[in-house]
Amino acid sequence: KQKTNLTVGIVSIGTDEDAILQLLTARTNLQRQEIKESYKTLFGKDLVDDLKGELGGKFETLIVALMTPPLAYDVTALRNAIKGAGTYEKVLIEILASRTANQVKDIVAAYRQEYDASLEEDVCGDTSGHFQRLLVILLQGNRMTGVQTGEIEADAQALFKAGEEKFGTDEQAFVTMLGNRSAAHLRKVFDAYMKISGYEIEESIKRETSGNLEELLLAVVKCARSVPVYFAETLYTAMKGAGTDDDTLIRVMVTRSEVDLMDIRKDFRRLFSGSLHSMIKGDTSGDYRKALLLLCAGDDE
């Protein structure tokens, strides 16, 4: 009954953007899928197509993203990143560094089903070198679990020998270890590394590597330390300075809204001495801003 009311609500709304955004941001993704099904059952039309016809610009992109199931959203984002004009490495890095091993396995299977293609082969066709190797390792979704206590010191030493202690850098050692060890294990390795070298692992990566490989290694390290902190920093970077990276802002707000957005908000406040809410408010406008602020669901000022 409630689903039908919601669906009829959307129809009678027409293009009352305010009502559409109130309605959709207040629901879970699963509920939005149910609304979509009811809409098709009642009217024989696709709700997303109808919304696209009524809305426009960034607001439309955001609403369509909200109407997409999370797995399908990741799969489409990766496909567009690979098949668009030039490879959009930022999206590959963000998704593959931050998703769990099981989520990656689901993404790989769904990608094959949707496009009758191998995500790994498509990624390899568009990338190279150690950047490609680390992406391939992450795509296996075989990260270890738990902490191998006996290995912590040896792992930290191996990273030190591969970087700071060596003339030139053994990137493969970084790639293999950061791609395969569990987050809990890596956090202990990073502490041991700091004691041995006097540097945070991030500082060494910045000194020893560059370009896409550096970005991916840093993303993996940050996600091993804390996924919400990684996304708080990603959101801040998307909005700071002139112009806004709206693609990233939409992607992160939509994909994390039911995962860890409350934690992201807390970390954002702590790290950047202002709330995520106030930064979004200052950086966006119109219905797009209203919808993002409803997703943000609270101001931590």
C-alpha angles and dihedrals in degrees: 000000000000091000091053091049090051092049094048085046091060092049095049089044090065102177099344092138092186093058092044093053094044090050098046101039091052092059133074118245090254090055090049089054089052091050088051091052093048091049092054091045093051101039107018090234136108112253094208091052090049092048090049088053092053103038134049147195124006092343090059092047090052095047093047089050090052090051093053121091110248096245093048089047093055092045093050092045091053092046092051091046091055101035100038122093102300119349113288096219094180091070094047090050096046097047100039095043096048106039122089121251091255092049090052091051089051091048092051092050094045091048091054091048094048100042103019086233139108113255089207093054092046091050091048091050090060105035138050147193125015090335088063092044093054092047089052091050090050090048090060089067090211101128111154120250128228130008123299095210094188092055101050098089094042091049092051090048091049091053090047092050091046093053130008096028096046132076099239120002133278095219092178091067091055092045096049096046099041091044097050113030121087120256091246091051093046092052089058091045090052090053091049090046090054090053093049099042105024088233136100109244089243091060091052093048090052091050098041103040139034145193122014094346090056091048093049095045090049091048091051091048092048092048090049088054096042131333094203091053089050090054094043087056092044091053092046092051090048091057108030121101126007117341129008129254092226095177091060093041092053094042095051097042092049099042096044099037093099097027115053109332093129089056091045090053091051093049092045090055092048096046102039103030092233135073127266086230094058093046092051089047092053094045104045140043146201125009089337089062093045092052094047091049091050089052090048086055102196145020120246097194 
